[in-house]
Amino acid sequence: MTGSEVRVLLADDQALLRGSLRVLIDTDPGLTVVGEAGTGAEAVELVEQCRPDVVLMDVRMPVMDGIEATRRLTAKESTPKVLVLTTFDLDEYVYSALRAGASGFLLKDTPPAQLLDAIRVVASGEALLAPTVTRRLIAEFVRNPAPARRPTRSLAGITDREREVLTLIARGLCNSEIENYLHLSRGTVKTHIGRLLAKLDARDRAQLVIVGYETGLVGTVST
């Protein structure tokens, strides 16, 4: 990022929505829109030109969808964070987007202030999963048969406490909620998360969620 300014690329096939998002984002002194793309292919191309910090990525787009665009962007060494736009009827895409490397999700009816906060959160290196999306994703995994949940990473190297933290992350809890649930300090929770990222070769919190699902660590829907 340039100083404290967060550079944002908009990727959505609806010009009207892009225009509305641009107006909203540009009203925030810490955010600026550096480009717009109407397809996933355009988004991949513009990232090279505009060097955004965050790509606000729609899922359904012509030529190349947001999932494939996210996969191509995150395969590069230097890549922006991808914040995926989703709706309740696009649940089937959420897991694919996580696997592709997305760092977060927003519902398209997210209030403007929350959208701006989400962009900053993802730009800072944190993952953001809307609680409603996380709960629905967990429910979908619970419904899936066991063969669909193939372990891709071993949990053998993590401690019991780290396993507890990982379980809570996969269930959608934020750091403060984990602190309260396990009666740990903020610094201790951050230390556990840092060790999990290193041990499981995960890029960010969203990737830890994947590990929790794929290894079957999350087996029930949190109530």
C-alpha positions, 0 to 999 in steps of 0.5 A: 500500500502507498502510505495508508491508502488502500488501492482497490480494483472493482471486478463486476460485470454490472457497470451500474454496480461498479459505478456505485461502488466507486462513488462509495469507496472514493468518498473514504479518504483512506481508500481509492479505486484504481480500476474497473473490470467487467470480466475476470479476464480483465481483472487479471490483466488490470491487476498487472497495470493498476497494482491494487491492494484489494480486488473486490471480486464478483463471482458470476462474470463472463469470459472468466468467472471470479473463481478462476480469476482469483485462482490466477491472481493468487498463484502469483508471488506478489498478489492483491488480497481478493474480497469476493462478493457473494449472495445467498444463492451462491453458496456453492461458490464459497468453498471454491473461492476459498480454495482459489485463495480468496481472503474474504467474503461479502454479501452484496447487501452488506451495509456501506460502512461494513463494506469499507471496513471489510476492505481495510480489514482484508488489506491489512492481512486479515481474513474476513468471512461474513458470519452468515456465509460462514454458518451456511458453509459449515452447514453445507460441509456437515451435509456432505458425505465423508468422502468429500472431506479429504484431508489435504494437510496433517494436523499431527504437528499442532498442539491440543490448544492450537487444535482448539483455536483452529476449530474455533476459527473454522467455526467463524469466531473472531479473535476476541470471541476466541479469547473469551471462549478459551480465556486467553489473552489477545497476544496468546491467541495471535501467537497460536494463529501465527503458529498455525499459519506456519505449521499448516502452510496457510496464507491467511485465516481463510486458508485455516478455515479450509483446513478445518473443513477438509480435515473434518475438524469441524464436524458440527454446526456451531449454535 
